[in-house]
Amino acid sequence: MVSSDARREAQNDPVFGRNHSIDELEDLLPIADSVVLSLPLTAETTGIMNESRFSQMKRKASLINIGRGGLVDEPALIKALETGQVGYISSGAWTRYSCHRTCLRTSMAVMIA
């Protein structure tokens, strides 16, 4: 689990395993099978999943956004789905109303909540 609270040190959690700071995200993306976003929308987290971060993800990994729509750079997400870099997206939050339709046309691996 990655916390947006930079003051929080890496620690073990009985449910989630090890908690990491947001600064460790680049190290974790290449090894994660799934990335789950559950973050508030702040200046630090806006667009946190962008083209650079999608390219760092393990190929065909899943992205699940249960946070705010602005966390994901939607044009970069569409590109990542088209290239197969992201294998699956589940999101209930979108910044652009039309993005979920584009994602559905791009990939069958989209779940809209």
C-alpha positions in Angstrom: 0.0 0.0 0.0 1.3 3.5 -0.9 0.3 6.4 1.3 0.1 10.0 0.1 1.3 11.1 3.6 5.0 11.8 3.0 5.5 12.0 6.7 4.6 8.4 7.2 7.5 6.0 7.3 7.4 2.6 5.6 5.8 0.2 8.1 4.1 -3.1 8.2 0.3 -3.3 8.4 -1.5 -6.6 9.3 -4.0 -6.2 6.5 -2.2 -4.4 3.7 1.3 -5.6 4.3 4.0 -3.0 4.0 3.0 0.6 3.7 5.1 2.8 1.4 5.4 6.5 0.9 4.3 8.0 -2.4 7.9 8.7 -3.1 8.5 4.9 -3.6 5.8 4.6 -6.3 8.3 4.4 -9.2 10.0 1.5 -7.5 6.7 -0.4 -6.9 5.0 0.1 -10.3 7.2 -2.4 -12.2 6.5 -5.2 -9.8 2.8 -4.7 -9.1 0.2 -6.8 -10.8 -2.5 -4.3 -9.7 -2.4 -0.7 -8.8 -5.3 0.5 -6.7 -5.7 4.3 -6.3 -7.5 5.4 -3.2 -6.2 8.9 -2.8 -7.7 12.4 -2.3 -7.3 14.8 -5.1 -4.6 17.3 -4.1 -1.9 19.3 -5.8 0.4 16.3 -5.1 -1.9 13.6 -6.4 -3.5 15.3 -9.5 -2.4 13.3 -12.5 -0.4 10.9 -10.4 -1.0 8.2 -13.0 0.4 9.7 -16.1 2.2 8.5 -19.3 5.5 8.1 -17.5 3.9 6.1 -14.6 1.9 3.9 -17.0 5.1 3.1 -18.9 6.7 2.0 -15.6 3.9 -0.4 -14.8 4.2 -4.1 -15.4 2.8 -4.8 -18.8 -0.9 -5.9 -18.7 -1.2 -4.8 -15.0 -4.6 -3.7 -13.7 -5.4 -0.1 -12.6 -8.3 0.2 -10.2 -9.3 3.8 -9.3 -11.5 4.1 -6.2 -10.3 7.6 -5.6 -11.0 10.8 -7.6 -11.1 11.1 -11.4 -8.3 13.7 -11.6 -5.8 11.1 -10.3 -5.5 9.6 -13.7 -4.3 11.4 -16.9 -7.1 10.0 -19.1 -5.5 10.6 -22.5 -2.4 8.7 -21.2 -4.7 6.0 -19.9 -6.3 5.6 -23.3 -2.9 5.3 -24.9 -1.8 2.7 -22.3 -4.9 0.7 -23.0 -4.4 0.9 -26.8 -0.8 -0.3 -26.5 -1.6 -3.0 -24.0 0.6 -1.5 -21.3 -2.4 -1.4 -19.0 -4.4 -4.6 -19.2 -7.5 -3.7 -17.2 -9.1 -0.5 -15.8 -11.8 -0.3 -13.3 -13.0 3.2 -12.3 -16.0 4.9 -10.9 -14.5 8.3 -11.3 -13.7 10.1 -14.5 -12.6 13.7 -15.2 -14.0 13.8 -18.7 -17.4 12.3 -19.2 -16.5 10.9 -22.6 -13.3 9.2 -21.5 -15.1 6.1 -20.2 -16.8 5.7 -23.7 -13.4 6.0 -25.4 -11.9 3.5 -23.0 -14.7 1.0 -23.7 -14.1 1.4 -27.5 -10.4 0.9 -26.9 -10.5 -2.1 -24.7 -12.8 -4.8 -23.5 -10.9 -4.7 -20.2 -12.8 -1.8 -18.8 -15.2 -1.8 -15.8 -17.1 1.3 -15.1 -18.7 1.5 -11.7 
